[in-house]
Amino acid sequence: MPKINLFTKIVALIVIMLTPIMLLYFYSNKTSTDVLGEELNKSNTNQLVFFQSQINTSIDSMALWPDLLIQDPDISSLRDIFTEMDELNLSMITLIKRIQTKLAIQENSSNWRSSLHIYSPILHRDISDHDVVHYDDADLKKRLKPGWQVKTVGDGSTGQFVFSRYAVTPYSSYLDPSGSNLIIEVQFDSSNIKDMLDKFKSGSRREPFYYMEGVGVIYNRSADIERTTNVINLLKQGPLQDMESRTIELGEEKYLVNIVKSETIGWYLIDYIPISEIIRPIQKTNQLFYVSIACLLLLCCTAAYLLYAQVQVPIKRLVIGFQKLKNGDYSVRMKPRGRSEFGFLYTRFNLMVAQIQELFETVYLEKIHVREARLKQLQSQINPHFFYNCFSFISSMAKLEKNEAVVAMSHHLSNYYRYTTRQERDLVALSEEINFVTSYLEIQNMRMPRLNYTIDLPSDMLHLEIPPLMLQPLVENAVIHGIEAWSDASNIQITGHWNEDEASLVVEDDGKGMSAEDILVLQHKMQNHMDEHMGCGLWNVHQRMHLRFRGSAGVSFSSSPLGGLKVTITWLPA
């Protein structure tokens, strides 16, 4: 499992410390947003209620005009006329002029643009502040209803409407207009409401408007009619309450909608505003907080990196240096940087390693001399064992007067002796060792005619260098313990393999072989010191290969497919 470095630990600690702060901020931000939304919703509703009350006040004041005017002596005198007149006399004209003046004064008492009309059923006249005309009695009777009446101007697409209210004497004439003796009408158009809506909007992103289902919409003059129409269509999906708030989604934008119904005229005052406008201050605060957290995290990471680079990295390099020193690499040196405490440690480390290297080089040279002497000694231990057998064979052949065998044996023995006396070389080509082993096998074949042998090595392997007398003890061991000890055995096979990772020589025989347990015991002996019960040939080969090539170089044993023992020499060529 990889170790976590100091930089990762510090960054993780910083993240753990910042996480509660972020969570608390998110919770606080959510709470603030909810509270702000509720308060803003209440504020918008209160503003709409106040604005609605202003509209209702203005309309209610105009609604009182007919009731007040009907009490005026001049106007009430019109009820006392019982004679129809096609032409007005002077006294009647004078009365009408006074009435018109009073109507004009009453109209000017309000900021709203309005008009007053007095209908006299006896005179069949419509008296306004600027004119006296005949009116259509049938049309008036159709419009004569209690409360405020609304009339659409044009096709209704422009949002122009005329609001009117009537006062009738006697009051029962609402049910039977033919019995009325005086009718007063007050009128105002929707432009007055538009003026109020424009003032209420006053440059903000709110969009106030009046809406009456089945009648139409009164827009403010800068309204986005298409968007307002889409809002109305969404609101139609559910019944409108007298006072309510809704959140609707139009496209990718959400809107907060507030609704207040006018008790006077029955229209709904609706205002909607993008929620993004509401939370914009919070978003700016969030952005500032996120930027601050990012800057803080960046500064903390920078500080953690500096601590990592200035402390942990030098310590790590020092640990690596000690590890190399432990593994025997005395050439390791630390490069001091700056005048910090670690520069001082690096300098002292280099001085210490230099001193240790000097001491070890001295000891190592001595060890090399001892090892070379030991190698020479091991080689000298091998030669007498073979010479005893050869001289014994020559003696036997001489007694039998087999001169050709003596000559052949002497020839091969001279080649063998010439090879073994060249001990000044530490390494020889594998081809020379094979020629030497071939001479040895020819000698053994002369002694033992049933002996057959094969040598199969790749041609590109013959140039490899090995210590002399590496292969001969293995072949000799196969001859003595495999072929001679077993009368049915006769074959010895020598093969070789070589790749970039390893080279090996294999000697096999078809003798009796060894059990798996005996093979393990023999393999174990190769690792221990030689004693008087152990043959020196195989042990010498193993020790020499291990001393020369190190690592896994040496001799290993296993059962051969031929039936006997399989001995393998492995090493890593230089």
TINUMAR-335464 format. One record per atom (N, C-alpha, C): x, z, y. Coordinates in steps of 0.001 Angstrom, whole numbers, plus 500000, padded with zeros to 6 digits. Layout:
BEGIN
XZY ...
This chain:
BEGIN
500849500000498796 500000500000500000 500881500000501250 500722499029502185 501586498956503359 501384500148504282 502514500567504874 502450501677505803 501911501216507156 501198502093507815 500649501792509135 501681502207510179 502047501266511049 503077501585512027 502506502392513188 503418502853514042 503028503727515145 502108503023516130 502374501744516385 501558500997517338 500101500940516868 499910500647515572 498546500589515022 497866501942515105 498614503001514817 498031504336514878 497589504692516298 498430504376517282 498089504724518669 496884503918519132 496873502623518814 495728501784519212 494451502280518544 494546502654517254 493374503185516558 492899504481517208 493841505344517611 493475506595518280 492785506319519615 493299505342520348 492689504985521638 491265504471521422 491102503615520413 489757503069520125 488808504193519731 489303505153518925 488462506276518527 488077507120519739 488995507279520683 488699508062521885 487701507337522795 487835506001522867 486958505249523766 485571505032523175 485466505090521842 484170504830521205 483086505799521668 483317507150521697 482263508047522203 481901507762523658 482908507402524460 482626507078525869 481712505863525954 482007504841525137 481178503640525139 479757503965524669 479643504776523622 478317505117523113 477521505905524143 478179506882524796 477497507656525833 477078506762526987 477952505825527356 477602504927528451 476420504047528068 476436503521526844 475319502684526403 474009503480526419 474073504719525940 472865505542525937 472405505826527363 473362506195528224 473014506465529625 472482505221530311 473126504070530014 472698502817530627 471288502448530177 471000502635528885 469655502331528381 468616503246529026 468968504544529128 468041505484529756 467806505120531214 468890504791531924 468765504416533340 467933503153533495 468144502196532585 467383500946532662 465897501194532431 465600502035531442 464190502343531168 463545503054532350 464257504057532908 463717504799534057 463551503875535254 464561503025535491 464476502089536609 463294501146536430 463114500646535178 461983499746534941 460650500426535199 460527501684534745 459275502406534975 459038502651536462 460083503097537155 459921503379538584 459646502114539371 460350501028539005 460117499776539711 458713499263539441 458261499456538223 456901499049537874 455890499837538698 456118501171538805 455225501992539634 455297501567541089 456525501284541569 456687500877542968 455959499571543254 456127498594542341 455447497313542536 453933497487542507 453454498319541578 452005498562541500 451496499225542773 452242500205543272 451845500890544517 451839499935545696 452846499040545742 452872498063546833 451669497127546751 451355496698545522 450195495821545372 448907496545545761 448805497823545358 447603498596545718 447489498726547227 448627499005547873 448608499134549334 448258497807549992 448867496722549494 448573495403550058 447107495047549816 446612495366548642 445216495082548346 444284495870549260 444678497114549540 443842497931550435 443812497343551838 444937496765552285 444943496113553611 443982494928553624 444043494109552556 443136492959552493 441685493436552459 441434494444551620 440057494945551496 439566495534552816 440457496213553528 440059496803554822 439641495729555799 440448494667555876 440119493574556807 438797492914556416 438612492693555104 437380492032554660 436175492949554856 436378494269554547 435262495216554715 434847495332556179 435837495282557082 435489495379558504 434652494184558950 435000493007558406 434197491820558747 432824491881558086 432781492533556915 431484492645556252 430509493482557066 431015494365557943 430141495205558761 429610494477559987 430289493389560344 429871492700561566 428400492287561546 427905491637560503 426485491233560555 425545492426560722 425861493550560059 424997494723560186 425041495307561585 426222495239562225 426334495733563594 425638494799564590 425847493479564393 425285492516565347 423772492465565275 423254492747564080 421798492656563936 421087493745564720 421913494797565104 421348495867565908 421445495588567409 422174494519567768 422330494181569190 420966493760569772 420619494208571022 419299493897571612 419056492410571766 420103491704572233 419915490270572454 419689489545571137 420502489928570124 420371489245568829 419075489658568137 418748490947568231 417503491397567585 416274490811568264 416453490370569547 415295489769570250 414894488443569641 415847487831568909 415510486567568253 414448486761567182 414349488009566689 413336488264565664 411921488300566260 411907488514567582 410598488661568216 409999487319568659 410709486236568399 410201484898568768 409332484421567621 408126484074567983 407185483638566952 406722482194567169 407195481602568265 406764480229568596 407922479283568356 407670478282567574 408710477302567321 408932476452568567 410206476114568831 410569475336570024 411416474149569596 410953472990569958 411787471797569721 412894471723570764 412552472138571988 413528472168573068 413619473589573599 414830474037573860 415052475395574338 414837475435575845 414132476477576287 413942476647577733 415123477390578318 415044477578579612 416183478164580339 416429479587579914 415375480364579738 415565481757579351 416181481865577961 415789480936577088 416347480947575733 417804480516575752 418141479547576570 419546479094576680 420415480223577205 419851480957578209 420606482074578771 420836483140577710 419818483406576885 419950484392575801 421008483941574798 420973482685574451 421941482173573470 423356482262574009 423554481998575319 424881482097575914 425414483523575808 424515484482576100 424961485873575972 425341486192574513 424526485679573605 424823485928572178 426159485291571781 426421484086572256 427677483402571927 428886484169572453 428718484742573645 429815485545574193 430097486756573317 429047487393572881 429222488562572009 429846488154570665 429448486998570154 430052486527568903 431546486273569059 431920485653570197 433332485377570450 434135486660570568 433540487649571257 434240488938571394 434434489583570017 433409489517569188 433490490129567856 434534489422566989 434603488096567063 435566487347566280 436997487660566705 437193487826568019 438532488097568534 438979489538568298 438077490375567818 438445491775567565 439296491912566299 439441490858565527 440222490891564282 441357489882564353 442465490187563655 443587489251563590 443293488076562683 442271488193561884 441938487110560977 441131486040561691 441375484818561314 440592483712561832 439257483697561094 438155483875561857 436827483998561251 435790483343562168 434589483242561654 433494482663562454 432196483369562103 431310483532563117 430003484170562963 428909483127563231 427898483164562400 426766482245562566 425472483050562493 424565482752563455 423245483384563467 422216482283563234 421450482482562143 420420481499561796 419057482068562173 418346481283563010 416979481678563412 415982480774562710 415240481293561709 414286480436560975 413182479888561875 412833480662562963 411767480180563867 412287479044564717 413518479201565254 414092478158566119 414724477029565318 414960477298564015 415681476321563176 417051475983563776 417686477009564353 418982476799565008 420065477668564324 421291477090564295 422498477798563849 423315478047565096 423417479345565493 424090479711566730 425473480254566374 426532479619566870 427915480105566705 428502480335568077 429776480770568135 430375481108569430 430634479886570296 430539478697569689 430866477516570477 429786476426570406 428712476629569626 427740475551569490 426414476105568980 425355475289569185 424024475596568671 423520474313568027 423266474366566709 422876473153565998 421724473479565069 421043472409564647 420022472562563614 420701472764562261 420110473438561361 420693473647560032 419670473229558985 420196473017557778 419384472599556636 418850473863555978 417574474071556086 416967475293555567 417106475391554048 416973474266553349 417089474281551877 418510474655551449 419528474094552152 420918474416551802 421217475887552051 420692476418553175 420927477829553498 420290478731552452 419102478393552030 418427479231551035 419205479267549703 419889478123549375 420717478112548163 421909479070548286 422498479160549483 423698479978549670 423375481431549951 422119481701550222 421737483037550637 421670483970549432 422783484758549249 422871485737548166 423580486982548682 423328488104548069 424016489328548483 425513489244548160 426336489972548918 427774490043548685 428511488825549211 429852488811548932 430702487729549401 430568486520548499 430376485347549154 430270484085548448 431550483274548693 431953482458547696 433179481656547807 432818480189547637 433371479399548543 433130477976548492 434497477270548456 434641476366547502 435907475640547365 435922474475548332 437076474316549007 437258473211549947 438004472102549225 437425470926549201 438058469815548509 437899469958547006 438967469474546248 438908469535544782 439451470840544231 439888471742545101 440373473058544670 441842473081544322 442516471927544262 443930471910543877 444822472466544976 444360472465546223 445179472955547342 445032474450547536 444125475087546831 443940476535546973 443258476918548271 442389476041548831 441663476331550055 440238476747549689 439828477935550203 438495478469549929 437927479075551206 436573479093551263 435863479720552392 435020480859551832 435243482055552405 434489483236551997 433405483504553039 432173483807552604 431058484059553540 430208485208553018 429574485908553997 428693487027553660 427494486984554618 426307487362554119 425069487232554910 424415488603555093 423793488717556277 422907489867556545 421525489301556905 420502489855556265 419152489283556409 418185490402556806 417289490054557709 416196490975558031 414879490244557776 413945490849557139 414125492116556405 415000491912555160 415550493000554577 416512492926553476 415899492286552225 414594492452552088 413924491880550912 413942490361550921 414315489751552056 414316488289552146 415377487659551253 416341488482550724 417309487925549760 416593487342548544 415498488032548187 414732487544547039 413771486424547430 413314486456548712 412378485419549195 412828484990550585 413796484031550679 414359483636551978 413307483131552962 412156482663552469 411127482129553382 410521483218554251 410705484469553851 410135485567554631 411105486165555615 412316485639555732 413317486198556653 413020485757558077 413361486615559050 413199486269560461 414526486186561198 415635486586560536 416941486473561172 418023486576560070 418971485663560128 420085485630559152 421398485538559931 422349486444559603 423668486413560247 424721486187559159 425624485248559366 426680484916558403 428059485126559048 428991485751558284 430388485853558716 431212485045557718 432171484254558220 432991483379557385 434480483565557731 435311483436556703 436762483292556928 437313482462555779 438385481718556055 438966480875554994 440182481561554374 440665480978553283 441748481594552511 443095481523553207 443205480803554329 444477480762555054 444863482144555559 443862482986555882 444164484359556300 444850485142555163 444347484941553919 444961485624552776 446354485065552512 446537483753552701 447853483164552527 448856483750553508 448407483961554767 449302484586555751 449742485963555277 448806486730554753 449141488063554263 450077487987553054 449848487018552159 450724486854551006 452141486478551423 452250485626552460 453578485241552944 454334486443553506 453615487289554253 454261488489554783 454664489442553661 453808489524552661 454106490428551542 455320489929550745 455448488617550612 456591488056549891 457871488250550681 457845487890551946 458924488146552923 460319487904552357 460545486744551772 461892486351551372 462361486890550036 461583487742549392 461996488271548093 461663487268547002 462043487601545762 461777486702544650 460446486973543969 459659487855544553 458330488080544028 457442486885544345 456401486673543565 455480485539543735 454041486051543707 453517486640544815 452144487144544824 451140485998544972 449989486142544329 448915485168544477 447611485840544056 446494485226544507 445158485704544125 444588484739543100 443874485327542137 443331484506541061 441938485003540702 441028484035540553 439678484328540078 439363483301538994 439110483786537798 438841482884536702 437568482095536971 437654480801536781 436523479907537006 436391479449538444 437187480050539370 437115479661540781 438407478969541200 439517479664541102 440773479052541499 441838480070541825 442890479584542488 444061480387542816 444395480212544288 444723481316544940 445200481273546324 446703481562546273 447509480540546571 448965480684546497 449524481115547849 450730481729547798 451473481849549047 452088480492549345 452474480272550563 452845478915550994 454187478441550404 455024479342549914 456305478934549318 456294479114547807 455107479152547214 454981479444545781 455457478276544941 455984478615543779 456296477620542757 455011477444541939 454223476407542293 452891476244541710 452964476017540199 453945475235539750 454048474950538309 454337476232537525 455282477021538017 455613478258537311 454454479240537371 453763479309538535 452617480207538657 451506479789537705 451295478473537536 450283477980536609 450619478400535169 451919478319534817 452333478733533468 452118480235533263 452343481016534330 452121482460534235 450641482741534009 449776482023534740 448331482217534593 447889481866533183 448437480772532633 448070480378531270 448452481448530253 449601482104530467 450000483191529568 449101484407529730 448683484677530981 447819485830531222 446423485608530633 445988484357530563 444653484067530022 444534484395528539 445686484574527864 445636484856526437 445043486220526129 444951487079527112 444337488383526933 443483488727528137 442504489608527982 441655489970529120 442455490718530192 442116490429531475 442786491085532595 442123492427532879 442947493459533082 442457494776533431 442427494930534950 441693495914535431 441616496134536880 442977496490537464 443811497188536704 445166497523537143 446039497620535885 447046496783535825 447901496791534645 449245496150534966 450181496315534006 451513495694534085 451803495042532747 452424493886532802 452781493150531590 454189492586531725 454776492313530579 456058491602530520 455817490322529742 456064489197530379 455857487905529734 457179487158529698 457268486215528760 458478485411528594 458126483962528865 458780483417529859 458534482045530272 459849481285530179 459954480427529152 461230479752528934 462261480762528453 463416480798529116 464466481745528773 464440482965529679 463454483049530565 463394484143531535 462200485039531226 462422486332531400 461342487300531256 460895487744532650 459574487989532788 459015488356534074 458191489632533923 458272490449534961 457433491640535050 456227491283535915 455018491408535367 453788491015536050 452967492270536339 452558492417537612 451675493516538025 450361492926538521 449247493571538128 447905493052538434 447065494173539028 446400493867540169 445460494804540799 444224494000541210 443047494484540841 441793493769541156 441206494292542457 440724493340543277 440083493706544544 438630494116544279 438290495329544699 436912495788544531 435963495122545509 436518494534546556 435681493940547599 435232492534547233 436205491690546884 435853490284546613 435947489950545133 436473490863544289 436515490647542847 437651489775542371 438558489379543294 439709488561542889 440832489482542404 441745488895541550 442907489639541041 444131489300541889 444757490326542400 446030490155543088 447130490290542025 447889489224541814 448918489181540759 450269488913541399 451248489667540953 452616489481541442 453549489513540237 454484488570540194 455466488576539104 456870488395539684 457830489000539006 459218488984539472 460117488898538247 461206488116538298 462120488031537143 462748489392536838 462765489727535555 463378491000535162 464871490992535456 465475489801535447 466905489735535758 467181490250537167 466204490076538069 466369490614539416 466345492137539398 465574492697538475 465470494153538404 466764494761537883 467291494137536816 468454494745536169 469777494208536716 469722493359537767 470968492810538305 471925493894538768 471477494930539490 472429495996539866 473041496683538646 472227496872537598 472757497503536385 473755496571535707 473463495273535722 474392494329535126 475726494338535851 475688494432537185 476942494500537935 477710495770537583 476959496878537441 477613498125537035 478193497999535638 477456497352534742 477957497149533376 479227496306533372 479199495237534160 480379494380534227 481588495152534745 481366495957535785 482459496768536318 482964497746535261 482045498339534500 482446499293533459 483229498580532351 482734497416531927 483418496690530857 484813496247531303 484917495780532542 486228495375533054 487166496582533099 486634497729533526 487453498945533584 487909499352532191 486989499308531210 487355499654529837 488395498676529296 488205497383529586 489170496387529112 490548496621529724 490568496909531039 491851497190531698 492490498450531124 491661499473530899 492179500721530326 492723500485528926 491989499705528128 492450499412526777 493745498598526810 493830497652527762 495042496847527892 496228497718528284 496010498622529239 497095499517529656 497520500428528502 496543500936527760 496871501813526632 497624501047525547 497196499818525282 497903499012524286 499318498685524746 499464498426526057 500803498171526594 501683499399526429 501123500572526765 501887501813526602 502222502047525130 501256501777524240 501511501950522811 502585500979522323 502538499748522839 503558498783522430 504942499188522920 505005499662524167 506301500114524693 506841501270523855 505951502211523502 506378503320522658 506815502818521293 506089501834520770 506447501267519473 507792500545519548 507961499733520620 509198498948520745 510399499823521064 510191500889521858 511306501712522292 511645502843521337 510702503193520441 510943504331519554 510890503908518078 509721503372517666 509575503124516239 510455501987515753 510555500902516537 511385499778516100 512844500192515937 513455500916516915 514838501381516683 514959502295515466 513973503184515275 514020504059514101 513908503226512822 513032502233512834 512857501374511664 514138500612511358 514814500107512394 516080499418512175 517130500367511604 517109501589512105 518061502574511598 517783502891510131 516467503000509776 516105503252508376 516517502083507492 516311500856507964 516717499675507193 518228499668507003 518957500042508057 520415500114507949 520858501116506895 520222502277506882 520557503282505863 520172502796504467 519052502059504363 518642501540503061 519654500531502537 520144499635503415 521182498683503017 522454499407502630 522756500454503383 523943501237503060 523802501889501691 522570502363501382 522311502969500083 522458501950498957 522088500698499217 522179499649498209 523572499057498093 524513499568498838 525906499136498709 526332498079499697 525512497755500688 525883496767501701 526572497488502857 527908497495502803 528667498218503830 529060497329505002 528517496101504987 528761495216506131 527678495352507202 526676496192506942 525590496337507897 526096496980509181 525637496450510297 525995496982511606 524759496953512505 524605497946513333 523502498026514281 523991497570515648 523180496752516313 523546496246517627 522930497136518705 523746497914519417 523199498794520464 522580497984521605 521446498472522120 520772497816523249 520519498845524333 521094498608525490 520909499538526601 521696500823526395 521376501778527241 522077503064527203 521138504192526791 520199503880525951 519252504891525491 519888505737524391 519125506743523965 519603507611522891 519838506823521602 519022505787521376 519203505001520169 520473504155520231 520875503724521415 522151503037521545 523307503934521128 523239505203521497 524258506173521090 524247506350519567 523025506454518962 522921506603517511 523466505366516791 523155504165517318 523644502939516691 525173502899516693 525768503293517805 527233503288517898 527837504243516873 527294505450516781 527805506428515813 527559505943514373 526430505281514125 526141504739512793 527177503694512412 527502502790513352 528490501748513075 529854502348512761 530250503390513504 531542504044513240 531539504689511859 530417505331511498 530326505972510188 530404504949509064 529675503827509196 529675502803508152 531053502169508031 531724501951509160 533065501369509112 534023502266508345 533940503567508581 534798504501507861 534466504520506368 533150504550506051 532757504542504645 533195503250503969 533040502107504666 533447500825504089 534943500787503808 535703501336504728 537155501370504524 537510502186503288 536869503351503135 537137504184501966 536692503499500680 535517502876500694 535003502238499489 535802501001499120 536315500280500110 537146499126499783 538402499551499044 538962500678499491 540149501201498801 539807501581497366 538698502336497210 538279502742495870 537878501529495032 537254500537495662 536786499363494931 537946498546494384 539006498419495183 540181497697494706 540793498385493488 540829499709493560 541351500446492421 540462500238491195 539152500224491440 538217500039490334 538359498655489717 538645497655490547 538833496296490043 540059496227489137 541146496894489572 542352496882488756 542091497532487405 541339498650487438 541021499325486185 540149498435485299 539178497737485902 538280496876485137 539020495717484513 539961495105485262 540719493994484708 541555494454483532 542144495647483666 542946496173482557 542066496399481333 540814496854481595 539890497098480484 539485495789479816 539299494730480610 538969493435480043 540088492906479158 541328493063479618 542467492632478805 542510493403477492 542213494701477603 542222495527476410 541138495083475427 539941494765475954 538856494307475086 539205493009474379 539863492083475115 540267490820474494 541280491048473382 542197491974473628 543223492248472609 542618492883471371 541440493579471544 540793494190470390 540136493137469496 539798492020470063 539123490988469273 540107490208468397 541238489838468910 542169488947468214 542633489465466854 543066490728466698 543569491164465376 542528491028464281 541285491274464562 540235491213463534 540179489827462893 540299488791463710 540225487427463179 541527487026462496 542641487418463043 543929487045462467 544081487612461065 543626488811460801 543716489396459468 543036488493458448 541849487991458782 541106487133457858 541829485806457630 542372485251458703 543038483952458588 544306484041457733 545119485026457970 546356485167457185 546026485472455724 544953486194455505 544544486454454123 544159485161453430 543487484241454133 543099482949453555 544320482094453264 545292482047454176 546507481254453966 547278481775452759 547339483085452657 548042483680451504 547376483282450199 546066483303450188 545334482958448968 545522481496448627 545417480592449633 545600479172449385 547013478846448945 548004479565449489 549402479322449090 549625479704447631 548992480808447214 549130481226445820 548499480198444895 547429479566445366 546750478550444561 547386477171444725 548444477106445549 549187475873445807 548278474769446378 547351475147447183 546482474179447903 547103473928449263 548063473002449260 548845472768450476 548006472157451614 547074471258451267 546260470644452321 545413471690453043 544881472625452253 544092473691452881 544971474560453758 546207474802453277 547133475617454086 547484474901455375 547724473553455260 548058472778456478 546886472768457457 545681472499456892 544505472462457775 544251473817458414 544392474860457588 544190476184458143 545238476490459211 546475476068458948 547543476326459929 547286475554461222 546768474324461070 546470473518462274 545378474178463123 544293474525462445 543193475149463188 543597476512463726 544419477234462938 544858478538463402 545782478428464602 546605477354464612 547478477167465787 546655476878467038 545589476058466861 544689475818468015 544037477119468469 543600477872467484 542964479153467821 543948480079468527 545191480158467988 546183481076468551 546580480628469959 546715479310470148 547054478802471479 545970479152472497 544708479101472072 543578479419472983 543552480910473340 543789481740472301 543696483188472546 544864483735473336 545986483057473326 547147483553474063 547078483229475547 546123482369475953 545990482041477387 545078483062478058 545517484297478022 544705485374478565 544914485566480070 545762484751480662 545938484882482099 544705484360482852 543857483595482192 542645483086482823 541474484031482534 540732484378483596 539548485233483425 538325484441482987 538263483162483351 537115482316483009 537619481000482452 536896480447481497 537212479140480923 535927478319480901 536093477004480795 534933476134480673 534262476341479318 532944476225479299 532197476416478067 532616475383477020 533014474195477460 533455473161476507 534686473623475732 535613474330476379 536790474836475691 536391475901474663 535440476777475064 534988477796474122 534301477159472914 533562476053473112 532901475369472002 533944474741471065 534982474134471641 536046473557470809 536728474640469986 536923475773470629 537560476896469938 536673477391468784 535367477519469013 534442477957467969 534361476927466854 534441475632467226 534418474585466204 535608474724465255 536793475003465837 537971475228464997 537750476417464079 537135477463464616 536878478657463804 535922478336462654 534860477593462931 533895477254461887 534502476329460834 535402475455461257 536069474594460296 536930475425459352 537583476436459925 538398477331459089 537503478031458083 536320478556458554 535411479267457658 534807478318456624 534582477084457014 534048476110456062 535049475808454955 536332475864455316 537368475668454310 537350476812453311 537083478026453808 537019479184452942 535716479203452133 534638478653452744 533309478779452151 532605477424452281 532766476556451277 532249475179451373 530738475096451605 529967476090451184 528503476027451389 528083476256452840 529032476583453677 528712476842455085 528438475524455812 527288475433456437 526921474297457308 526627474836458706 526989474073459708 526736474527461081 526346473333461952 525568473626462971 525188472622463990 525361473244465372 525825472422466291 526027472855467688 525248471898468582 524298472417469337 523439471583470203 523377472212471588 524125471649472530 524156472141473915 523964470973474873 523252471162475946 523132470094476956 524508469742477521 524713468464477756 526018468029478246 526359468608479616 525325468802480465 525606469329481794 525862470825481783 525742471458480603 526014472886480493 527472473176480158 528188472158479669 529543472370479180 530534472705480290 530169472401481541 531105472694482633 530987474131483133 529973474882482655 529827476272483084 531018477097482622 531376478094483444 532523478938483127 532052480295482622 532719480752481519 532434482055480944 533750482741480603 533742484046480412 534969484712479954 535366484190478565 536665484076478266 537073483568476946 536683484535475833 536544483945474629 536206484694473420 534859485415473542 533881484714474128 532525485250474212 531677484821473025 531821483547472617 530959483001471578 531514483250470164 532835483282470037 533458483416468707 533066484687467975 532995485891468637 532592487085467890 531169486996467338 530259486303468071 528888486155467585 528844485263466351 529635484148466387 529690483242465237 530338483945464042 531388484700464330 532067485436463256 531120486445462623 530329487124463439 529373488097462923 528322487413462037 527907486182462434 526929485441461634 527523485012460298 528822484643460314 529468484210459078 529627485383458115 530134486500458629 530459487632457759 529194488315457257 528265488655458187 527099489459457818 525882488613457434 525914487333457782 524766486500457459 524989485588456283 526153484881456272 526403483881455229 527102484505454023 528219485204454286 528979485768453175 528189486844452439 527414487656453162 526697488764452535 525447488310451787 525080487051451915 523826486566451295 524125485214450647 524083485190449339 524523484002448599 523645482784448849 522400482991449184 521500481856449436 521617481314450855 522340482008451723 522468481590453130 523602480599453265 523413479644454169 524456478624454347 524479478003455735 523495478233456573 523354477504457844 523584478417459041 524320477901459973 524523478538461282 524159477500462352 523372477939463312 522900477029464368 523266477607465730 523929476796466546 524339477202467908 523631476292468897 522845476873469799 522111476109470820 522353476720472185 522071475929473199 522241476413474573 521114475945475474 520812476719476487 519771476395477484 520283476810478855 519897476021479854 520393476325481205 519408475812482237 519072476668483215 518295476272484401 518854477022485606 518150476882486729 518671477483487959 518690479005487907 517822479599487084 517699481049487059 518546481724485987 518873481008484891 519533481691483791 520165480667482846 521298481083482226 521933480311481160 521982481182479911 521883480550478741 521888481317477495 522529480513476378 523203481242475478 523763480696474247 523147481458473091 522682480749472067 521972481354470948 522705481014469647 523000482048468855 523616481875467540 522634482421466508 522244481564465536 521283481952464504 521839481625463115 521402482400462157 521769482125460761 520530482290459884 520662481822458643 519545481937457705 519810483008456652 520573484027457056 520894485112456143 519737486070455952 520109487259455502 519106488265455186 518419488797456434 519162488866457550 518585489354458797 518491490864458835 517702491354459811 517549492793460012 516074493101460273 515714494340459963 514346494777460264 514193495007461764 512942495063462225 512684495277463660 513252496615464125 513180497607463262 513691498935463645 515218498907463770 515906498195462813 517363498097462878 517801497302464104 516998496289464480 517334495505465686 517269496382466929 516242497225467027 516138498127468173 517309499102468218 517734499620467057 518876500545467002 520147499839467463 520352498606466976 521533497836467364 521540497539468862 520368497164469405 520276496879470838 520592498126471656 520135499290471163 520392500546471872 521886500885471875 522577500558470796 524013500847470719 524815500042471737 524317498871472094 525043498048473055 525180498737474418 524267499665474732 524264500315476037 525128501570476053 525529502072474874 526293503318474783 527782503029474602 528575504109474614 530022503981474371 530277503691472910 531280502887472645 531601502526471272 532187503723470530 531737503925469288 532275505004468465 532913504415467211 533412505304466317 534121504834465131 533211504163464122 531905504351464207 530956503754463260 530427502397463730 530843501952464894 530286500734465485 531348499644465516 530990498426465074 531914497317465181 532198496968466625 533407496528466906 533785496313468315 533451494938468828 533207493925467905 533024492550468362 531840492361469290 530631492653468799 529427492460469606 529419493375470834 529842494612470637 529862495558471769 530809495083472874 531993494549472476 532945494027473460 532337492871474251 531676491954473539 531055490804474227 530012491284475234 529164492189474808 528118492692475703 528725493364476940 529734494215476720 530338494924477851 531044493973478806 531742493007478266 532460492056479120 531483491217479956 530417490729479327 529428489933480075 528757490765481157 528438492006480836 527771492861481821 528708493208482981 529971493471482677 530922493782483749 531188492580484640 531181491390484014 531499490198484800 530324489716485651 529138489647485039 528009489007485727 526964489991486236 527023491243485822 526089492273486301 524638491915485954 523696492623486587 522279492352486376 521878492501484923 521161491505484419 520656491537483044 521576490807482073 522810490454482501 523728489729481632 524117490597480442 524285489973479251 524689490707478066 524154490046476811 524130490840475733 523750490354474412 522417490983474009 521507490179473435 520242490673472915 520027490141471505 519182490836470728 518986490523469314 517499490344469028 517195489472468075 515830489259467610 515888488554466263 514739488450465587 514671487752464314 514674486252464546 515377485520463680 515481484068463826 514416483367462987 513868482268463484 512946481472462658 513608480964461378 514957480901461340 515653480465460136 515592481519459042 515301482750459437 515202483827458467 516199484935458697 517289484653459382 518307485662459619 518181486298460982 519366486555461582 519419487230462881 519655486210463981 519036486467465142 519199485603466313 519875486430467404 521078485993467812 521849486697468837 521929485794470065 521573486338471230 521499485549472461 522385486170473534 523205485331474148 523996485740475326 523316485128476547 522984485953477519 522358485467478756 523189485899479948 523218485066480968 523908485388482225 523414484460483329 523693484839484522 523332484033485698 524596483386486228 524751482061486056 525989481395486493 526180481525488002 527409481628488404 527728481758489830 527470480434490537 
